[in-house]
Amino acid sequence: MPRAARLGCAAALGPLLAAHVVAAIEPISVGIALGAATALTGYLSYRDVYCRFAECCREEQRLNASALKLELEEKLFGQHLATEVIVKALTGFKNNKNPKKPLTLSLHGWAGTGKNYVSQIVAENLHSKGLKSHFVHLFVSTLHFPHEQHIKLYQDQLQGWIRGNVSACASSVFIFDEMDKLHPGVIDAIKPFLDYYEQVDGVSYRKAIFIFLRHGIPTSALTLFFGVFSNAGGDLITKTALDFWRAGRRREDIQLKDLEPVLSVGVFNNKHSGLWRSGLIDRNLIDYFVPFLPLEYRHVKMCVRAEMRARGATVDEHVVTSVADEMTFFPKGEKIYSDKGCKTVQSRLDFH
């Protein structure tokens, strides 16, 4: 491959690498701050003071599970399963001082159901700066891994990036967005890091967290009306939710066991899942397949109210209803679920 072409390929991860360079603090300023802090508070270690002025990797910091649960319950609508699974998974993992492998979560559901929002909340609860933290790393398939002919290059870059950042902070968080647009095989490059190894080339990955986000667009209302579904994760979730609704059962009665087995098989056999025939599934390296249920009319209204409060506006129920009524719902006959979830709520609210 010509040198220019190789450079062009390598540039795919360039913005990501540049964005995560840890800013250095001018040593004289730190020395002055250290002296002042010591005089005021007594003895403090250099690290204690340094971490007051710069972000530090606090590997042993406990997770405030109650705060995480409360935030998810207040800000995430219609997702009782996701809230329960994520809180339990993160709490158990962070309370384990000697995990046998990294925590790996795979989030599935249609666009606008809250997966990106949840990854943001999780990041903020693990590292105070959230997605802006030097220890939280976001990969977007269409941005960082766009070309199918460069899969080998992406695999090498990905391994190097993860190895370097886990070496710097064992509790690093890696989020992979748009898994449904990731070329098959790319994600298998990180398989050794997710496995039950104490170390890989002298580095332990056991305290890291990996989150995969898989989106999708609902099958047409007509197809859903006749009960024909593909094996994509979102379709499988919608079918289960719709079966419960038609049987007169509450969506809150849906349990993880109703969805997780079909999800793992579905994404393994789906060429557009990013995990098609992946060793990550074959080796059972994904700890939880987390389903995000399709949102109903009442959930869309909750999203509108939350957005109005976030803007500092008084909640006007007439506006709430108007915005919700502008959304489109499926299946065709019953019109139960929003086909875009809450994704367009912000833009639609701008018109009111």
C-alpha positions as CSV (number, residue, x, y, z in Angstrom):
1,M,0.0,0.0,0.0
2,P,1.4,3.5,-0.9
3,R,2.6,5.5,2.0
4,A,0.0,8.2,1.4
5,A,-2.8,5.7,1.4
6,R,-1.5,4.2,4.7
7,L,-1.5,7.6,6.2
8,G,-5.0,8.3,5.1
9,C,-6.2,5.0,6.7
10,A,-4.4,5.7,9.9
11,A,-6.0,9.2,10.0
12,A,-9.3,7.5,10.9
13,L,-8.4,7.3,14.5
14,G,-6.4,10.5,14.5
15,P,-9.1,12.9,15.9
16,L,-9.8,10.3,18.7
17,L,-6.1,10.0,19.6
18,A,-5.7,13.8,19.7
19,A,-8.8,14.3,21.8
20,H,-7.6,12.1,24.6
21,V,-4.1,13.4,25.1
22,V,-3.9,14.2,28.8
23,A,-3.2,17.8,29.4
24,A,-0.1,18.5,31.4
25,I,-0.1,20.9,34.4
26,E,2.7,23.4,34.5
27,P,5.1,22.1,37.3
28,I,5.7,25.4,39.0
29,S,2.0,25.9,39.5
30,V,1.6,22.5,40.9
31,G,4.5,23.1,43.3
32,I,3.0,26.3,44.5
33,A,-0.4,24.6,44.9
34,L,1.2,21.7,46.8
35,G,2.9,24.0,49.2
36,A,-0.2,26.0,49.9
37,A,-2.4,23.0,50.4
38,T,0.2,21.4,52.7
39,A,0.4,24.6,54.8
40,L,-3.4,24.8,55.1
41,T,-4.3,21.1,55.6
42,G,-1.2,19.5,56.9
43,Y,0.5,16.7,55.1
44,L,-0.9,15.6,51.8
45,S,0.7,13.4,49.2
46,Y,1.7,14.8,45.9
47,R,-0.9,12.6,44.3
48,D,-3.7,13.9,46.5
49,V,-3.0,17.5,45.6
50,Y,-2.3,16.7,42.0
51,C,-5.7,15.0,41.6
52,R,-7.4,18.1,42.9
53,F,-6.1,20.0,39.9
54,A,-6.1,17.3,37.2
55,E,-8.1,14.2,36.5
56,C,-6.7,11.0,38.0
57,C,-7.6,7.4,37.4
58,R,-9.1,6.3,40.7
59,E,-9.2,2.5,40.2
60,E,-10.5,1.7,43.7
61,Q,-13.2,4.3,43.8
62,R,-16.6,2.8,44.8
63,L,-19.6,3.1,42.6
64,N,-22.6,5.0,44.2
65,A,-25.2,2.4,43.2
66,S,-28.0,4.3,44.8
67,A,-27.2,7.5,42.9
68,L,-26.9,5.6,39.6
69,K,-30.2,3.8,40.1
70,L,-32.0,7.1,41.0
71,E,-30.6,8.9,38.0
72,L,-31.6,6.1,35.6
73,E,-35.1,5.9,37.1
74,E,-35.6,9.7,36.9
75,K,-34.1,10.2,33.4
76,L,-34.7,7.0,31.5
77,F,-38.3,6.3,30.5
78,G,-39.9,3.0,29.9
79,Q,-36.8,0.9,30.4
80,H,-37.2,-1.1,33.6
81,L,-35.1,-3.9,32.2
82,A,-32.2,-1.8,31.2
83,T,-32.2,0.1,34.5
84,E,-32.3,-3.1,36.6
85,V,-29.6,-4.9,34.6
86,I,-27.2,-2.0,34.3
87,V,-27.3,-1.1,38.0
88,K,-26.8,-4.7,39.1
89,A,-24.1,-5.4,36.6
90,L,-22.1,-2.3,37.4
91,T,-22.6,-2.6,41.2
92,G,-21.5,-6.3,41.3
93,F,-18.5,-5.6,39.0
94,K,-17.2,-2.5,40.9
95,N,-17.7,-4.2,44.3
96,N,-15.5,-7.1,43.2
97,K,-11.9,-6.3,44.0
98,N,-10.6,-9.2,41.8
99,P,-12.9,-9.6,38.7
100,K,-12.0,-12.5,36.4
101,K,-12.6,-10.5,33.2
102,P,-13.7,-7.1,32.1
103,L,-17.4,-6.2,32.3
104,T,-18.9,-6.3,28.8
105,L,-22.4,-5.0,28.1
106,S,-24.2,-5.1,24.7
107,L,-27.1,-2.6,24.5
108,H,-29.8,-3.3,21.9
109,G,-32.9,-1.5,20.7
110,W,-34.3,1.0,18.2
111,A,-32.9,4.5,17.9
112,G,-34.2,7.0,20.4
113,T,-34.9,4.4,23.2
114,G,-32.1,5.7,25.5
115,K,-28.9,3.7,24.8
116,N,-26.6,6.6,24.1
117,Y,-28.1,8.5,27.1
118,V,-27.5,5.5,29.3
119,S,-23.8,5.2,28.2
120,Q,-23.4,8.9,29.1
121,I,-24.9,8.4,32.5
122,V,-22.8,5.3,33.2
123,A,-19.6,7.2,32.1
124,E,-20.4,10.1,34.4
125,N,-21.0,7.7,37.4
126,L,-17.7,5.9,36.8
127,H,-15.5,9.0,35.9
128,S,-16.5,12.5,37.0
129,K,-15.9,14.1,33.6
130,G,-18.0,11.5,31.9
131,L,-17.6,11.3,28.1
132,K,-15.0,14.1,28.4
133,S,-12.8,12.1,30.7
134,H,-9.4,10.9,29.6
135,F,-10.4,7.5,30.8
136,V,-13.6,7.2,28.8
137,H,-13.2,6.4,25.1
138,L,-15.9,6.6,22.5
139,F,-15.6,4.8,19.1
140,V,-18.1,5.6,16.3
141,S,-18.1,2.9,13.6
142,T,-18.8,5.3,10.7
143,L,-16.1,7.7,11.9
144,H,-13.3,5.6,13.1
145,F,-13.8,2.4,11.0
146,P,-15.4,3.5,7.8
147,H,-13.7,1.4,5.1
148,E,-14.1,-2.3,4.8
149,Q,-10.8,-2.8,2.9
150,H,-8.9,-1.5,6.0
151,I,-10.2,-4.0,8.6
152,K,-6.7,-5.3,9.4
153,L,-5.4,-1.8,10.0
154,Y,-8.4,-0.9,12.2
155,Q,-7.8,-4.1,14.2
156,D,-4.2,-3.2,14.8
157,Q,-5.0,0.4,15.7
158,L,-7.8,-0.7,18.1
159,Q,-5.6,-3.2,19.9
160,G,-2.9,-0.5,20.3
161,W,-5.3,2.1,21.5
162,I,-7.0,-0.1,24.1
163,R,-3.7,-1.6,25.3
164,G,-2.2,1.9,25.8
165,N,-5.1,3.3,27.7
166,V,-5.7,0.4,30.0
167,S,-2.0,0.5,30.8
168,A,-2.6,4.1,31.9
169,C,-5.8,3.5,33.7
170,A,-7.0,-0.1,34.5
171,S,-10.6,1.1,35.0
172,S,-10.9,2.7,31.5
173,V,-14.3,2.6,29.8
174,F,-14.6,1.9,26.1
175,I,-17.9,2.6,24.3
176,F,-18.5,1.4,20.7
177,D,-21.4,3.2,19.1
178,E,-23.2,2.1,15.8
179,M,-22.2,-1.5,16.2
180,D,-24.8,-2.3,13.5
181,K,-22.6,-0.3,11.0
182,L,-19.3,-2.0,12.1
183,H,-17.6,-4.2,9.5
184,P,-17.6,-7.9,10.6
185,G,-14.4,-8.9,12.1
186,V,-13.2,-5.5,13.4
187,I,-14.5,-6.1,17.0
188,D,-12.9,-9.5,17.2
189,A,-9.6,-7.7,17.5
190,I,-10.4,-7.0,21.2
191,K,-11.4,-10.6,22.0
192,P,-8.1,-11.4,24.0
193,F,-8.8,-8.3,26.2
194,L,-12.3,-9.5,27.1
195,D,-11.3,-13.1,27.9
196,Y,-10.5,-14.7,31.2
197,Y,-6.8,-13.9,31.1
198,E,-5.0,-12.6,34.1
199,Q,-2.7,-10.5,31.8
200,V,-2.2,-10.1,28.1
201,D,1.4,-9.1,27.2
202,G,1.9,-7.8,30.8
203,V,-1.3,-5.8,31.0
204,S,-4.4,-6.7,33.0
205,Y,-7.8,-5.8,31.4
206,R,-9.9,-7.2,34.2
207,K,-11.1,-3.9,35.6
208,A,-12.0,-2.3,32.3
209,I,-15.5,-1.9,31.0
210,F,-16.7,-2.3,27.4
211,I,-20.1,-1.1,26.2
212,F,-21.5,-1.9,22.7
213,L,-24.4,0.1,21.4
214,R,-26.5,-1.4,18.6
215,H,-29.2,0.7,17.0
216,G,-31.7,0.0,14.3
217,I,-34.8,1.3,12.4
218,P,-38.1,-0.6,13.0
219,T,-39.3,-2.9,10.3
220,S,-42.2,-1.3,8.4
221,A,-45.5,-1.0,10.2
222,L,-47.1,-3.3,7.6
223,T,-44.6,-6.1,8.3
224,L,-44.9,-5.7,12.0
225,F,-48.7,-5.8,11.7
226,F,-48.6,-9.2,10.1
227,G,-46.1,-10.4,12.7
228,V,-43.1,-11.0,10.5
229,F,-39.8,-10.0,12.1
230,S,-36.2,-10.2,11.1
231,N,-33.5,-11.5,13.5
232,A,-32.2,-8.0,14.2
233,G,-32.1,-7.2,17.9
234,G,-34.6,-4.4,17.8
235,D,-37.1,-6.5,15.9
236,L,-36.8,-9.4,18.4
237,I,-37.3,-6.9,21.3
238,T,-40.3,-5.3,19.6
239,K,-41.9,-8.7,18.9
240,T,-41.7,-9.7,22.5
241,A,-43.1,-6.4,23.7
242,L,-45.9,-6.6,21.2
243,D,-46.7,-10.2,22.2
244,F,-47.0,-9.0,25.8
245,W,-49.2,-6.1,24.8
246,R,-51.6,-8.2,22.7
247,A,-51.8,-10.7,25.5
248,G,-52.9,-8.0,27.9
249,R,-49.7,-8.2,30.0
250,R,-47.8,-5.2,31.3
251,R,-44.5,-4.4,29.7
252,E,-43.0,-4.2,33.2
253,D,-43.6,-8.0,33.4
254,I,-41.1,-8.6,30.6
255,Q,-38.0,-10.1,32.2
256,L,-34.4,-10.4,30.9
257,K,-34.9,-14.2,30.5
258,D,-37.6,-13.4,27.9
259,L,-35.2,-11.6,25.7
260,E,-31.5,-12.3,26.4
261,P,-31.3,-15.8,24.8
262,V,-32.9,-14.7,21.5
263,L,-30.9,-11.5,21.4
264,S,-27.5,-13.3,21.6
265,V,-28.5,-15.8,18.9
266,G,-30.1,-13.1,16.8
267,V,-27.0,-10.8,16.7
268,F,-24.6,-13.7,16.2
269,N,-26.5,-14.7,13.0
270,N,-27.1,-11.2,11.8
271,K,-24.6,-9.9,9.3
272,H,-25.4,-6.3,10.2
273,S,-25.1,-6.6,14.0
274,G,-21.3,-5.9,14.2
275,L,-21.1,-9.2,16.1
276,W,-21.9,-11.6,13.2
277,R,-20.4,-15.0,14.0
278,S,-18.2,-13.2,16.5
279,G,-15.9,-15.0,18.9
280,L,-17.1,-12.6,21.6
281,I,-20.5,-14.4,21.6
282,D,-19.1,-17.8,20.7
283,R,-16.8,-17.6,23.8
284,N,-19.6,-16.1,26.0
285,L,-17.5,-13.0,26.6
286,I,-20.5,-10.6,26.6
287,D,-21.8,-10.6,30.1
288,Y,-25.2,-9.0,29.5
289,F,-27.3,-8.4,26.4
290,V,-29.4,-5.4,27.6
291,P,-32.7,-4.9,25.8
292,F,-34.2,-1.4,25.3
293,L,-37.9,-1.7,24.8
294,P,-39.8,0.4,22.2
295,L,-41.3,3.5,23.6
296,E,-45.1,4.1,23.9
297,Y,-47.0,7.4,23.6
298,R,-46.9,8.0,27.3
299,H,-43.1,7.6,27.3
300,V,-42.8,10.1,24.5
301,K,-44.7,12.6,26.6
302,M,-42.4,12.0,29.5
303,C,-39.5,12.8,27.2
304,V,-41.1,16.1,26.1
305,R,-41.7,17.1,29.7
306,A,-38.1,16.3,30.7
307,E,-36.8,18.3,27.7
308,M,-38.9,21.3,28.7
309,R,-37.6,21.2,32.2
310,A,-34.1,20.9,31.0
311,R,-34.6,24.1,29.0
312,G,-35.9,25.9,32.1
313,A,-39.4,26.2,30.6
314,T,-42.7,25.6,32.4
315,V,-44.2,22.3,31.4
316,D,-47.2,23.1,29.2
317,E,-49.3,20.0,28.8
318,H,-50.9,21.3,25.6
319,V,-47.4,21.5,24.0
320,V,-46.5,18.1,25.4
321,T,-49.5,16.5,23.7
322,S,-48.9,18.4,20.5
323,V,-45.3,17.2,20.2
324,A,-46.3,13.6,21.1
325,D,-49.1,13.7,18.5
326,E,-46.6,14.7,15.8
327,M,-44.7,11.5,16.2
328,T,-45.4,8.4,14.1
329,F,-46.3,5.1,15.7
330,F,-46.5,1.5,14.7
331,P,-47.9,-1.2,14.1
332,K,-50.2,0.3,11.5
333,G,-53.4,-0.9,13.2
334,E,-52.6,-0.4,16.8
335,K,-50.1,2.4,16.7
336,I,-48.4,1.5,20.1
337,Y,-44.7,2.3,19.7
338,S,-42.9,5.4,18.5
339,D,-40.8,4.5,15.4
340,K,-38.1,7.0,16.4
341,G,-38.5,6.7,20.2
342,C,-37.7,10.1,21.7
343,K,-34.9,10.9,19.2
344,T,-36.7,13.8,17.5
345,V,-38.3,15.3,20.6
346,Q,-35.8,18.1,20.9
347,S,-36.1,19.3,17.3
348,R,-39.9,19.1,17.3
349,L,-40.1,21.1,20.5
350,D,-38.2,23.9,18.8
351,F,-41.3,24.5,16.7
352,H,-43.6,25.1,19.7
